[in-house]
Amino acid sequence: MISEVKKLPITYLDECLAVFKGDDFNDRYNGQVLDWVKTGIRKNELWGAITDTGEVAAIMWIEESGFFHEYPYLALIGVKKNYQGQGLGTFLLKIYEAIGRTLNKNKITLMVGDFNTRAKSLYESMGYNAIGKVESAYMPTIGEFIMIKKLD
Ligand SMILES: CC(C)(COP(=O)(O)OP(=O)(O)OC[C@H]1O[C@@H](n2cnc3c(N)ncnc32)[C@H](O)[C@@H]1OP(=O)(O)O)[C@@H](O)C(=O)NCCC(=O)NCCS
């Protein structure tokens, strides 16, 4: 189904925005998720999983030294609604990890909202540990868990 995973140029912007259509994740952050997608793609840091028919099924924004200017930070990950629950999120997280290893980093990081229990369970199952929670980190009513996975 997925034929390639690559950094996406700005020409893919509309398709990347479409990943979050109909997903209440964007509403939770007052529509800001779409702006994050725009920023990530403009900075040439947005990766996409492309199906064999050329559709963008999922995206992730990797800031290679986004955590303390040193460790990779997964600023955003999203799988299109109709592709969720089929292993694609897991697959992209494995690629994120591989990128971290290629960069010779011994930690990779991300944050997840406290409402997003499914995503948090997924990260935990892949070896991430929550090292702390920041209340009202961005949205007044959402606490964000800082999660780290150690690479050996
Ligand atoms: C979180 C997200 C990226 C996961 O991607 P995904 O492709 O759906 O995840 P996977 O199919 O790899 O599933 C991974 C695990 O999630 C859980 N999961 C999957 N579908 C589920 C469902 N319908 N209900 C509950 N848990 C589910 C399972 O634990 C699953 O593991 P399994 O292989 O044992 O079933 C995706 O749901 C998404 O884009 N959500 C909206 C945006 C978002 O929340 N991003 C994260 C921001 S931090």
The ligand as an SDF file (V2000), in Angstrom:
LIG
                    3D

 48 50  0  0  0  0  0  0  0  0999 V2000
   -1.9120    8.3910   16.6430 C   0  0  0  0  0  0  0  0  0  0  0  0
   -1.8210    7.9360   15.1810 C   0  0  0  0  0  0  0  0  0  0  0  0
   -0.6480    8.6240   14.5030 C   0  0  0  0  0  0  0  0  0  0  0  0
   -1.5780    6.4040   15.1880 C   0  0  0  0  0  0  0  0  0  0  0  0
   -1.4800    5.9550   13.8590 O   0  0  0  0  0  0  0  0  0  0  0  0
   -2.1970    4.6060   13.3900 P   0  0  0  0  0  0  0  0  0  0  0  0
   -1.7310    4.3270   12.0210 O   0  0  0  0  0  0  0  0  0  0  0  0
   -3.6460    4.7180   13.6180 O   0  0  0  0  0  0  0  0  0  0  0  0
   -1.5620    3.5720   14.4360 O   0  0  0  0  0  0  0  0  0  0  0  0
   -1.3450    2.0230   14.2460 P   0  0  0  0  0  0  0  0  0  0  0  0
   -2.3020    1.4500   13.2630 O   0  0  0  0  0  0  0  0  0  0  0  0
    0.1040    1.8090   13.9970 O   0  0  0  0  0  0  0  0  0  0  0  0
   -1.7660    1.4750   15.6550 O   0  0  0  0  0  0  0  0  0  0  0  0
   -0.8880    1.4460   16.6780 C   0  0  0  0  0  0  0  0  0  0  0  0
   -1.5730    1.0430   17.9600 C   0  0  0  0  0  0  0  0  0  0  0  0
   -2.5540    1.9940   18.3090 O   0  0  0  0  0  0  0  0  0  0  0  0
   -3.6390    1.3030   18.9220 C   0  0  0  0  0  0  0  0  0  0  0  0
   -4.8160    1.3970   18.0780 N   0  0  0  0  0  0  0  0  0  0  0  0
   -4.9080    1.3580   16.7480 C   0  0  0  0  0  0  0  0  0  0  0  0
   -6.1930    1.5050   16.3650 N   0  0  0  0  0  0  0  0  0  0  0  0
   -6.9140    1.6410   17.4920 C   0  0  0  0  0  0  0  0  0  0  0  0
   -8.2800    1.8700   17.7570 C   0  0  0  0  0  0  0  0  0  0  0  0
   -9.1970    1.9600   16.7700 N   0  0  0  0  0  0  0  0  0  0  0  0
   -8.6690    1.9820   19.0330 N   0  0  0  0  0  0  0  0  0  0  0  0
   -7.7770    1.8840   20.0430 C   0  0  0  0  0  0  0  0  0  0  0  0
   -6.4680    1.6870   19.8390 N   0  0  0  0  0  0  0  0  0  0  0  0
   -6.0340    1.5600   18.5820 C   0  0  0  0  0  0  0  0  0  0  0  0
   -3.2450   -0.0740   19.0930 C   0  0  0  0  0  0  0  0  0  0  0  0
   -2.5510   -0.2050   20.3100 O   0  0  0  0  0  0  0  0  0  0  0  0
   -2.3060   -0.2670   17.9600 C   0  0  0  0  0  0  0  0  0  0  0  0
   -1.4910   -1.3110   18.2120 O   0  0  0  0  0  0  0  0  0  0  0  0
   -1.8830   -2.7870   17.6480 P   0  0  0  0  0  0  0  0  0  0  0  0
   -1.0050   -2.9830   16.4730 O   0  0  0  0  0  0  0  0  0  0  0  0
   -1.6070   -3.6710   18.7960 O   0  0  0  0  0  0  0  0  0  0  0  0
   -3.3310   -2.7700   17.2530 O   0  0  0  0  0  0  0  0  0  0  0  0
   -3.1420    8.1990   14.4200 C   0  0  0  0  0  0  0  0  0  0  0  0
   -4.2010    7.6180   15.0970 O   0  0  0  0  0  0  0  0  0  0  0  0
   -3.4350    9.6790   14.1850 C   0  0  0  0  0  0  0  0  0  0  0  0
   -2.9910   10.2540   13.2020 O   0  0  0  0  0  0  0  0  0  0  0  0
   -4.2410   10.3090   15.0740 N   0  0  0  0  0  0  0  0  0  0  0  0
   -4.6330   11.7180   14.9210 C   0  0  0  0  0  0  0  0  0  0  0  0
   -3.4580   12.6550   15.0890 C   0  0  0  0  0  0  0  0  0  0  0  0
   -2.7460   12.4040   16.3850 C   0  0  0  0  0  0  0  0  0  0  0  0
   -3.3250   12.1820   17.4230 O   0  0  0  0  0  0  0  0  0  0  0  0
   -1.4120   12.4260   16.3050 N   0  0  0  0  0  0  0  0  0  0  0  0
   -0.5340   12.2180   17.4480 C   0  0  0  0  0  0  0  0  0  0  0  0
   -0.1190   13.5270   18.0020 C   0  0  0  0  0  0  0  0  0  0  0  0
    0.9780   13.3340   19.3780 S   0  0  0  0  0  0  0  0  0  0  0  0
  1  2  1  0
  2  3  1  0
  2  4  1  0
  2 36  1  0
  4  5  1  0
  5  6  1  0
  6  7  2  0
  6  8  1  0
  6  9  1  0
  9 10  1  0
 10 11  2  0
 10 12  1  0
 10 13  1  0
 13 14  1  0
 14 15  1  0
 15 16  1  0
 15 30  1  0
 16 17  1  0
 17 18  1  0
 17 28  1  0
 18 19  1  0
 18 27  1  0
 19 20  2  0
 20 21  1  0
 21 22  1  0
 21 27  2  0
 22 23  1  0
 22 24  2  0
 24 25  1  0
 25 26  2  0
 26 27  1  0
 28 29  1  0
 28 30  1  0
 30 31  1  0
 31 32  1  0
 32 33  2  0
 32 34  1  0
 32 35  1  0
 36 37  1  0
 36 38  1  0
 38 39  2  0
 38 40  1  0
 40 41  1  0
 41 42  1  0
 42 43  1  0
 43 44  2  0
 43 45  1  0
 45 46  1  0
 46 47  1  0
 47 48  1  0
M  END
$$$$
